[in-house]
Amino acid sequence: MTAAAILAGGRATRLGGALKPLLVVGGQRIIDRQLAVLRPLFDQIVLITNDPAPFADLDLPLLPDRQPGKGPLAGIDAALAHFAALPVVCLAGDLPFLNPALVQHLRDAPPALALVPRRGVARGRG
């Protein structure tokens, strides 16, 4: 089994502090678009955020960074600590167009310390 974590702790300084997962794209919040892709693929999903109030309407566990202010790595650290016994797919909370096939590929990849998709790299190379 593999879990998923959405990282939503960024300060969004270039967007005036807007909560990127709550931005509307194509008539739907980014977080809702992501959950539509993730829920069929994962039994366990968490949202990593240091401000849980804006996400209270979601039916998700909300976890804080273990080291607030340290950027996305602090969110990944929180996800890995929470799912200590499971592999976890970590996704940024500002990705409105998740590709279900790519997410499934990440979920089903052979065990590794880390797996990062790259554009233009042939399967099994790089």
Buried (B, 14 or more C-beta within 10 A) or exposed (E): EBBBBBBBBBEBEEEEEEBBBBBEEEEEBBBBBBBEBBEEBBEBBBBBBBEBEBBEEBEBEBBBBBEEEEBBEBBBBBBBEBBEEEBBBBBBBBBBEBEEEEBBEBBEEEEEEEEEEEEEEEEEEE
